[in-house]
Amino acid sequence: MKNFYITTPIYYVNDSPHIGHAYTSLCCDYIARFKSLDGYDVRFLTGTDEHGQKVENAANIKQIKPKDFVDEVSENFLKLTNVLNLSNTDFIRTTQERHLKSCEHLWSKLFSNGHIYLDNYSGWYSVRDETYFQESELINGKAPTGAEVVWVEEPSYFFNLSKWQDKLLVFYNNNPEFILPRSRRNEVLNFVKGGLKDLSISRTSFSWGIKVPNDSKHIMYVWLDALTNYITYSGYGSNENDFKNNWPADLHVVGKDILRFHTVYWPAFLMAADLPLPKRVFAHGWWTNEGEKISKSLGNVINPFDLIDQYGLDQVRYFLLREVPFGNDGDFSKSHLVQRINSELANNLGNLVQRVTSFCLKNTMGKVPDHKDKFNKKDLEIINSFETELSTLRKLIDKQKLDESLKEIWIKITKSNKYIDDQAPWNLKNDDIERMNTVLYCLLESIRQIGILIQPIMPNSSSKILDIFGLQANQRSFKELASKLIVGTNLIKQDVIFPRIEIQ
């Protein structure tokens, strides 16, 4: 089996999970599940980033110890992975001992390779962004994100980032799809071409973080600490064989706000440590809520737990994956969510399954009918299109065109709905039972294929569809698309898979 390693960013625990966290995780889960069904040995990592001044400040406000604070908030993110039904293979926390050892190992490697030196730092720092900014980057005295900045002067270890400017540009040129979408690649290229300065990678003015080896007055810069999580999971610094097997990552999925860290700092750290670079970083956009920027002050933060409780998990999964081209900004709208649930899920897919299975339960003794190999051209188009469809889906997934992959599956669903209307088995029942059985067989087979294809998107709903045919776990992978339904198989009645949402 080929390996496939995908990561979410690790989520910063200064606050509760929101729709942005859910979106990133679901997009990764879709890709991970797709690859797993396609025969890959998948590693899917998510977790929490638990160090830094912002966390220390948040804990102080609550008057509790930072470790107690991060234990509490990290548990909320772990809960989210369960509520979202993620297929992650691990959940990493940067306060874990394995991560401490990995960070110390990376620091020591960078230091011994001559890429870290001690000096003094003075400049602007955003606690909210955990980022250093040059004077030229400030806008009206604030960070480009709008965050407040403070002047910092303290002893600091520096990473010689400036040395890697030309090497990074060569790497980007030789690997044109390392950064996607293309617009984000251009953004990074312009930043690097503008000149890189050495990066402060330690702090002494607060204490919540991983101590620098052999100099306990300093703690590691939170982003050096955080980025290392991807190789911690792979076994860096603890198991060399695991590391060779698990690294490099195939895909880092991140929000566009942390693109620079993943496409400039992270590759430079890895180059300096003589380590392979990840194959791709994909940056997605941000969500607004009914056209407005999401913020606490506006009171329009979207709680993923509440959303799933109200509309259903698979319905929310489908909407978030389908609504926005992956990589673009998107607007969350409840009316659009309800419309997609009622139109695409309830009417298009749910109604197709309901019509066909109900008709078979009444007219074929609840069994898969006998087609007697009497297939015409239209029949074969319905039951033998899966090879082309799967090939198209693979290409779209490998380019992270997630919304387009859903459109492709819905083309199959639309064709099946047209086929049932054109063939009208309810009319055939009166004068051509043999043809009726063939048509129904083709429809059931198409539904089986659809059920297999939508598993990465809507795991629970697809399971209900495949349960109709009594398929076992080993009969649900993509390689089983080529298998056909066995005539005489008992059909198992299911409740309505996608109930309509009544608009209040």
N, C-alpha and C positions, 0 to 999 in steps of 0.2 A: 504493500500500500504506500502511496505517496503521502508525505506529510503536508499539512496546511496549518499555518499558525497565524491567527488573527487576534488583534487586541482592540479593546476600547481604551481611551485614556483612563487612567485611574482618577476617580472623582474626588475632588477636594472636599473635606468634611467640615468646612466652616458653616455649612447650612444643610437644609433638608433636600432630598431628591426632588427634581422638577422635570418638566416635559422634555427639556433638552437632554438630560441624562437618559431618560427612557428612550428617546429617539435614537441616540447614538448606539445604545445597547441593542435595540431591536434591529437596527440595520446590520450590525455585526452578527447578531443571532441568525438573521436570514441567510447571510453569506455562509456562516459556519454550518448551519443545518443543510444548506444546499450541497456544500462540499462533502459533508459526511454521507449524505444520501447518494452522492456520486462516487463513493468509494475511497475517499481520502481519510487518512488518520488525522483528525482535526484537533488542534490545540486552540482553545478559545479562552482568552484571559480578560478578566475585568477585576476591579478592586477599588481600593481607596487610598488617597494621598493624605497622610495624616500629620505631617510636620510643617513647620514654618511659623512666621510671626503672626500671620492672620489667625491661625488656629490657637496659638498661645493667647492672643488678645481675646478671642471669642470665649475661651475657657476662663480667662480672668473676669470677664463680664459676668459669667455665670457663677463665679467664685468656686470653681472646682478645679481639680488637677487636669492638665491637658490630656493625660492618658485616660482618665475617666470620661472626659468630654468626647474624645475620638472613639472610645469603645461604644458609647451611646449612639453617636451619629453614624458610625460605620455599620452598625447593626441595621439602621434604616436602609442603607444602600444594599446590604445583603438581602434584606426583606424584599427590596424592589426586584432583585434578580429572580427571586422565587415567584413573585406576583406576575412578572413579565413572562414567566416560563422560559427563561433563558437556558441554553444548552452549554453554558460555560463549563470548562473543565477545571477551572481553579478560580479562587477569589483571593487576591493578594492584598495584604495590608503593609504599608511601609513601616509599621512599628513591629513587624515580625522579625524574629532573630535571623531567619534566612536572608531577609533583605538587608539587614545591618551588615552581615558578612559580605554580601555581594557588593554593597556600596564601598565598604572598606577595601575590598579587593580591587575595585575599579580605580579608586583614588590612588592606591599604592602603585598600580600599574601606570597611571598617568604621571605620577610623581617620579617614578623610577625611569620613565621614558623621557623625562626632562621637560614636561609640558605644564608643570605647575610651579609657581614661584610666589614668595611672600612679598607684599608691598602694602601700601596704604590706599584705601578707597575713599574718594570724596565725590559725591554726586547725588543725583535725584533718584529716589526709590519709591515705588508704589507698593505699599503693603497689600492692598487689595489684589493687585495683579501679580505680586511677588516678582516684580520685574524692575530692572534698572533702566533708566531713560537718559538719553543725552539731552542737553539743553535745547538743541535744535528740534527734538521730537515733541517737546511740550507744546500744548495748545492752550493759550490763556492761562498759563501757569499750572496746567493739569496734564496728566497722562493722556495719550490719544484716546484711551477708553473713557475718559472723563473722571477717572479716579484721582483722588488727592495724592500728591507726592510730598515726600519729606527729604530734607537734605541730610545725607548720611556721611559721616566721617569716622572711619574705624580701620584698624589693621585688617587686611584681607589677603587670602590666597587668591591668585589669579590663574586662569587657564589661558594659554597663549592662542586664543581664538584667531587673532590677526594672521597667524602663520598659515591658517587653513583656508583663507579666502580663495586663492587660486585653485587649490586642490578641490574645493567644493564646486567651483564653477566648471572644472573639468569633469567632475563626477556628474553634475546635472546635465552637461552636454552629452556625455556618453550614455546616460540613462534618462532619456527624455520623458519617460512615464513614471519616474520616481515620485513626482509630485502631481497629483490630480485633484481637482480639475485643472485644465490648462491655465485658467485665469489665476489660480493660486500659485502655479509655477512661476508665472511672470512676476507676481508680487515678490516672491522669494528671490528670484534672480536680481531684481532691481535693488532689493535690500542688500544683498551680498556685494553686488557691483559698487554700491555706494560706499563700501569700505567697512571692514570689521575691526573692532577694537577688542583688546583682551578683556576677558570676562571675569568679574569678581565671583568667586565660587565658595566663599565662606563668610560667616557673620560672627561677630562677638557681642553684639548688643542685646541678644536674647538667647535663651538656652534650649528651646524646644526643637530638637533635631538630632541628627546623627553626628557624633563628635568626629572631628578630623583625626585620623590615625597619627599618633605621636605628638598631638598638639590639642589637648582637651579644652583649651580656651576658645577654640573655633568650632562651629558646627557647619556642616556642609550646606551650601546653597540648596534651597528646597527643590529647584528644578534638576540639579544634578542627581539628587536623591530620588526624585520622582521618576525620571526617565529610566533610571537603572532598573526599575521594576520589571521591564520587559525581558531583561537578561537574567534577573533573579529567578524568574519562573523557569527559564531555560536551563538553569543549573550552573550559572556563572559563579565561579569561586567556590563551588561545593562539589560538583560532579562533572568532570570534563567530558565524559562520554555522553551524558544527557545533553550537555550544552552543544556538542557537535551535532547531535541528532535533532535538537529543537530550534536551533538558531541558524540563519536569520529569520526574522518574522517575514511572512509574505505580505501582510497588510496591517498598518497602523491606521485606524479610523479616528479622526480627531475633529473637534470644532475649529472653525477658522480662526478663532481668537488665540489658539495655542499652536498655530502653524509654524511660527518662527522657531519655537523650542524644538519641534520635532524634525524640522527640515534643515536647520542651520546648526544649532548647538548639539543636538543628538548625533548627527553624522560626524561632526567634528570630534566629539568625545570618542566615538567608536574608532574613527581613523587613528586617533592619537593612541588608543589602547590596542591597536593592531587587530581589531575585530571586524567581522563582516558587517555590512550595512543592511538594514531592512530593504525589502524589494520595492515597497511603495508606501507612501503616506497619502491618504485621501482626506481632504478637509471638507466637511459639510457646512451648510449655512445655519442661520439662526431662525427661530420661530418668533413670529409676532402673534398676538391674540386679538382676533377681530380687527386687524389693521393697526393695533397699537403695540408699541414696544412693551415687552413684558418686564415688569419691575414690581418690587415689594411696595414701593410708594404709591403706585397706581392700584395696588390690590388686585392685580390680574394675573398673578402667578398660577399656572395650570398644574394642579396636583395630579400626578399620574395614577395614584391609588384611587382617588375619587372618580376620575374619568373611567377607569376600568370597571369600577363598581357600578357605575351608571349605565355604560354602554356595552360592556363585555370585552374580555381580553382580546379575542381574535379580531373582533370588529375594530378595536383601537389599533392593533398591530397592522391590519390591512390599511386602514386610513392613513396612518403615518408613513407607511412605505409607499403608498400609491399617490398621495396628494401632491407631493413636491418632487421635481427632478432632483435626484441625489446630488448634492453639491451646491444647490441654490438655497436662498432664503425662502421660507414658507410662512404662510399665514394660517393659523389655526382658526377654524370656524365651525361652531357646533352645527350650523345649518348644513354645511358641506359634509360634515361627518354623518349626520342623519341621512342626507341624500344618498351618499355612497352606500351606507348600510342597507337602505331600502331598495335602491335601484340595482346596485351591482351585486350585493351579497344576497339579499332576500329574493329579489325578482329574477336576476340572471342566473345565479348559481343555485341558490336554495330551491327555487321553483322548478328548475330543471331536474334536480335530484328527486324532489317530491312528486312531480308529475310522472316520471318514468317508473320509480319504484312502486308508487301507489297503483299505477296501471298494471304492473307486472304482478303485484300481490293479488289483484282481482282476476287477471286474465291469463296468467301462465302458471297458476297454482303456486305462486310465490317462489318460482325457481328461475334460474337463467335459462331462457328458451333455446331450442335447437335451431341453429341457423342453416344446417344441412349444406354448408359451404356454398350457398347460393348468394354470393355477394356481387352487387353491381359496382360500377365505378364510384358512385357517391358513397356507398357503404365503405369501400376501401379507403376513401379519402378521410372518413371519420375515424376509422380504427387503426390506420397505418401511418398517420401523420406524426406520430410521437417522435420518430427519429429526427426529423427536421426541426420539430419544436424544441427538443432537448438540446440539439446542437446550437440553435439560436439562443436559448436560455444560457447555455454555458458561456457563450461569447459575451452576452450582456452582463452576466455576473462578474466575469473576469475584468470587465471595464467599469464595474460598479455602477452600471446603469440600472439601478434597482427598480425604479418606477416603470421603465420600459419593459423589464422582464415581466412585471405584473400585467401590463397591457398585452403582452404576447400570450400569456395564459388566458386572458379574457377573450382573445380572438378565438381560441379553441372553444371556450364556453359559448360564445356567440354563434359559432358555426354549428354547435350541437343543438342550440335552441332553434336555429333556422332549419336544421335537418328534421327535427321532430315536427315542426309546423308543416314543412313541405311533404313529409312522408305520411303524416296524419294516421298513426297506427289505430286510432279510435274508429276511423272509417274502414281500415283494412280488416278490422275485427269481424265485419259483417260479410265480406266476400273473398278474403284472401288471408286466411290464418297463417299459412306458411310464410308469406311475405311479412305479415305483422311480426312474427317471431324473429325474423332476420333483422328487421328494423329495431326491435326492442333489444336484441342482443347487441347491436352496434351502439345503441344509446347507453346501455349498461357498461359496455367496454370503454366507451369514451368517458363516462363518469368515473370509472375505476382509474383511468389514466389521469384525469383531472385531480382526483383525490390524492394521487401520488405526487403530482407536480406542485400542489399547493401546501404540502406538508411544511416546508421551511417558513412559509408566510403565516399560516394559521394551523398550528399543530393539533389543537384540540378538535377543531371543526373537520379537518381532513381525516382525523382518526374516526370520527363518527361516520363519515362517508365510506371509508374503507371497511369499517365494521359491518356495513350492509352486506358485504361479500364474505365476511368471516375470515379476512386475510390475517395471517400471522405476521409477527414483526419482520421475519426474514422474507416476506413477500411484498414489502413496501418500499424497497430501495429503487433507485432509478433503473438499475439493470433489469428489474422485474417489469418495466414498461413493455418489454418485448413479449412477456408471457400474456396469454389471452385467458379470459374467463372460461372456466370449465362448464360446459352445458350440464344443466341439472343441479348446479350449486344452489342451495337454499339461500334466499334473500332474507335478511334480518331487518325488520321494521325499525326505523329510527324516528325520534321526535323531530319536529321542525328544527332544522340546523341553524337557520338565521331568522329569528323572529323579527317582524317589522317593528320599527320604532314609531310609536304614535306621537305626532307632533302636537304639543300642548298649545 
